[in-house]
Amino acid sequence: LEKAWALFQEMKASGLQPSAFVYGRLMTAFKAAGQWFSTMKTLRKMEEAGVTPNRHVYNIAIDALSKHRKAQKARELFKKMRSEGIEPDVITWNSLIESHFRAGETKKALQTFSSMKLEGFKPSSHTYNILIDYLGRLRLWKDLKSILDDMKNNGLVANTVTYTTLVDVYGQSGRFHDAFECLEMMRTRSTKPEASVYCALANAYARQVRDFSTAYVYNDV
């Protein structure tokens, strides 16, 4: 990362104007390093240099904020890009939805998902997988079922990631009957369960046994 920054500075010092692509690559590097503040600082430097951010650059910044639970800042940047005439895509919406989940704002996450559809954007399989993962972790089973129904009504077929996520959240909550139903559903749809599905189920079982053992020892004491 230090070398990338040094090359960037050398490029500017030589009189070359970095493009939006170059700024985007640098922002991606900062995001990957977990440095959301540096990602945003680079975006500001880009604007100060007179380089107009494009959708890809905004997506990098919003995702960086999302990963660090900066939902409000992500929402503000989302509004800013639209005010500049840059419309979001499904990647932008996904990051914004996840930013609210990560910040513990479940209601806002679901409202953002609804807004996405109302504005004519079609959710992707990844959109639904995000919703399934967080709703399952929160054990909001009614909402999760509604999302699965919505996914089916939109003509999207559950993929391996969807099934793995379902098996994981069901298993972690002790809903093994539902987890095995997912496995059976995969077989009936000629979708061969991958190792990740079985690993998710095995981990859930291990956790249940560990929790039971801990409770047993505690009660015995």
C-alpha positions as CSV (number, residue, x, y, z in Angstrom):
1,L,0.0,0.0,0.0
2,E,2.9,2.4,0.8
3,K,4.4,1.7,-2.6
4,A,1.1,2.3,-4.3
5,W,0.8,5.6,-2.5
6,A,4.4,6.6,-3.4
7,L,3.8,5.8,-7.1
8,F,0.6,7.9,-7.0
9,Q,2.5,10.8,-5.5
10,E,5.3,10.4,-8.1
11,M,2.7,10.4,-10.9
12,K,1.3,13.7,-9.7
13,A,4.7,15.2,-9.1
14,S,5.6,14.5,-12.7
15,G,2.7,16.5,-13.9
16,L,0.4,13.6,-14.8
17,Q,-3.2,13.9,-13.8
18,P,-4.5,10.6,-12.3
19,S,-7.8,9.5,-13.9
20,A,-10.9,8.3,-12.1
21,F,-9.7,4.7,-12.7
22,V,-6.4,5.4,-10.9
23,Y,-8.1,7.0,-8.0
24,G,-10.5,4.1,-7.9
25,R,-7.7,1.6,-7.7
26,L,-6.1,3.5,-4.9
27,M,-9.4,3.6,-3.0
28,T,-9.9,-0.1,-3.5
29,A,-6.4,-0.7,-2.0
30,F,-7.3,1.4,1.1
31,K,-10.7,-0.3,1.4
32,A,-9.0,-3.8,1.3
33,A,-6.7,-2.7,4.0
34,G,-9.6,-1.7,6.2
35,Q,-8.8,2.0,6.0
36,W,-12.2,3.6,5.3
37,F,-11.0,7.0,6.3
38,S,-8.1,7.0,3.8
39,T,-10.6,5.7,1.2
40,M,-12.8,8.8,1.8
41,K,-9.8,11.1,1.9
42,T,-8.7,9.9,-1.5
43,L,-12.2,10.6,-2.8
44,R,-12.0,14.2,-1.5
45,K,-8.5,14.6,-3.1
46,M,-10.0,13.4,-6.3
47,E,-12.7,16.0,-6.3
48,E,-10.3,18.7,-5.3
49,A,-8.1,17.8,-8.3
50,G,-11.1,18.3,-10.6
51,V,-11.6,14.7,-11.4
52,T,-15.3,13.7,-11.4
53,P,-16.1,10.5,-9.5
54,N,-18.1,7.9,-11.5
55,R,-20.5,5.2,-10.3
56,H,-17.7,2.7,-9.8
57,V,-15.7,5.1,-7.5
58,Y,-18.8,5.9,-5.5
59,N,-19.5,2.2,-5.1
60,I,-16.0,1.6,-3.7
61,A,-16.5,4.5,-1.2
62,I,-20.0,3.4,-0.1
63,D,-18.9,-0.2,0.3
64,A,-15.9,0.9,2.4
65,L,-18.3,2.9,4.7
66,S,-20.6,-0.1,4.9
67,K,-17.9,-2.5,6.0
68,H,-17.2,-0.2,9.0
69,R,-20.8,0.4,10.0
70,K,-20.9,4.0,8.8
71,A,-24.4,3.7,7.6
72,Q,-25.3,7.4,7.9
73,K,-22.2,8.4,6.0
74,A,-23.0,5.8,3.3
75,R,-26.5,7.2,3.0
76,E,-25.2,10.7,2.7
77,L,-22.8,9.7,-0.1
78,F,-25.6,7.8,-1.8
79,K,-27.7,11.0,-1.9
80,K,-24.7,13.0,-3.1
81,M,-24.0,10.8,-6.1
82,R,-27.6,11.0,-7.1
83,S,-27.6,14.8,-6.7
84,E,-24.7,14.8,-9.2
85,G,-26.8,12.9,-11.7
86,I,-25.1,9.5,-11.1
87,E,-27.7,6.8,-10.7
88,P,-26.9,3.8,-8.4
89,D,-26.8,0.2,-9.7
90,V,-27.6,-3.0,-7.8
91,I,-24.0,-3.0,-6.3
92,T,-24.7,0.4,-4.8
93,W,-28.0,-0.7,-3.3
94,N,-26.5,-3.9,-1.9
95,S,-23.8,-2.0,-0.1
96,L,-26.3,0.5,1.3
97,I,-28.7,-2.3,2.5
98,E,-25.8,-4.1,4.2
99,S,-24.5,-0.9,5.8
100,H,-27.8,-0.6,7.7
101,F,-27.7,-4.2,8.8
102,R,-24.2,-3.9,10.0
103,A,-25.1,-0.7,11.9
104,G,-28.0,-2.6,13.6
105,E,-30.6,-0.7,11.6
106,T,-32.7,-3.7,10.4
107,K,-35.8,-1.6,9.7
108,K,-33.8,0.9,7.6
109,A,-32.2,-2.0,5.7
110,L,-35.6,-3.5,4.8
111,Q,-36.9,0.0,3.9
112,T,-33.9,0.5,1.6
113,F,-34.7,-2.9,-0.1
114,S,-38.3,-1.8,-0.6
115,S,-37.1,1.5,-2.1
116,M,-34.8,-0.3,-4.4
117,K,-37.7,-2.3,-5.9
118,L,-40.1,0.7,-6.0
119,E,-37.6,2.6,-8.0
120,G,-37.4,-0.2,-10.6
121,F,-34.1,-1.8,-9.7
122,K,-34.2,-5.6,-9.8
123,P,-32.5,-7.2,-6.8
124,S,-29.8,-9.8,-7.6
125,S,-29.2,-13.2,-6.0
126,H,-26.6,-11.4,-3.9
127,T,-29.1,-8.9,-2.7
128,Y,-31.3,-11.7,-1.4
129,N,-28.4,-13.6,0.1
130,I,-27.5,-10.5,2.1
131,L,-31.0,-10.2,3.4
132,I,-31.3,-14.0,4.2
133,D,-28.0,-13.9,6.1
134,Y,-28.8,-11.0,8.4
135,L,-32.4,-11.9,8.9
136,G,-31.4,-15.4,9.8
137,R,-28.8,-14.2,12.2
138,L,-31.4,-12.1,13.9
139,R,-33.9,-15.0,13.8
140,L,-36.5,-13.0,12.1
141,W,-38.0,-16.0,10.5
142,K,-41.2,-14.4,9.2
143,D,-39.2,-11.7,7.4
144,L,-36.8,-14.3,6.1
145,K,-39.7,-16.4,4.6
146,S,-41.1,-13.2,3.0
147,I,-37.8,-12.6,1.4
148,L,-37.6,-16.2,0.1
149,D,-41.1,-15.8,-1.4
150,D,-40.1,-12.5,-3.0
151,M,-37.0,-14.0,-4.5
152,K,-39.1,-16.8,-6.0
153,N,-41.7,-14.3,-7.3
154,N,-39.0,-12.3,-9.0
155,G,-37.9,-15.4,-10.9
156,L,-34.6,-15.9,-9.1
157,V,-33.5,-19.5,-8.3
158,A,-31.6,-20.1,-5.0
159,N,-28.0,-20.7,-5.7
160,T,-25.4,-22.6,-3.7
161,V,-24.6,-19.5,-1.6
162,T,-28.3,-19.1,-0.8
163,Y,-28.6,-22.7,0.4
164,T,-25.3,-22.5,2.3
165,T,-26.5,-19.3,4.1
166,L,-29.9,-20.9,4.9
167,V,-28.3,-24.1,6.3
168,D,-25.9,-22.0,8.3
169,V,-28.5,-19.7,9.9
170,Y,-31.0,-22.5,10.5
171,G,-28.3,-24.7,12.0
172,Q,-26.9,-22.0,14.2
173,S,-30.4,-21.5,15.6
174,G,-30.9,-25.2,16.2
175,R,-33.5,-25.4,13.4
176,F,-32.0,-28.6,12.0
177,H,-35.3,-29.8,10.5
178,D,-35.3,-26.6,8.3
179,A,-31.6,-27.1,7.5
180,F,-32.1,-30.6,6.3
181,E,-35.1,-29.5,4.2
182,C,-32.7,-27.2,2.4
183,L,-30.4,-30.1,1.7
184,E,-33.3,-32.1,0.4
185,M,-34.5,-29.2,-1.7
186,M,-31.1,-29.0,-3.4
187,R,-31.2,-32.6,-4.3
188,T,-34.7,-32.5,-5.7
189,R,-33.6,-29.5,-7.9
190,S,-30.6,-31.5,-9.1
191,T,-28.3,-29.1,-7.3
192,K,-25.4,-31.0,-5.8
193,P,-24.6,-29.7,-2.3
194,E,-21.1,-28.4,-2.1
195,A,-18.7,-29.0,0.8
196,S,-19.5,-25.5,2.1
197,V,-23.1,-26.6,2.8
198,Y,-22.0,-29.6,4.8
199,C,-19.4,-27.6,6.6
200,A,-22.0,-25.1,7.7
201,L,-24.2,-27.8,9.0
202,A,-21.3,-29.5,10.8
203,N,-20.3,-26.3,12.4
204,A,-23.8,-25.7,13.6
205,Y,-23.9,-29.2,15.2
206,A,-20.6,-28.6,16.8
207,R,-21.8,-25.3,18.3
208,Q,-25.0,-26.9,19.6
209,V,-23.0,-29.7,21.3
210,R,-20.5,-27.1,22.7
211,D,-23.3,-25.0,24.1
212,F,-25.0,-28.0,25.6
213,S,-21.8,-29.2,27.2
214,T,-21.1,-25.7,28.6
215,A,-24.6,-25.5,30.1
216,Y,-24.2,-29.0,31.6
217,V,-20.9,-28.2,33.3
218,Y,-22.4,-24.9,34.6
219,N,-25.4,-26.6,36.0
220,D,-23.3,-29.3,37.5
221,V,-21.1,-26.7,39.3
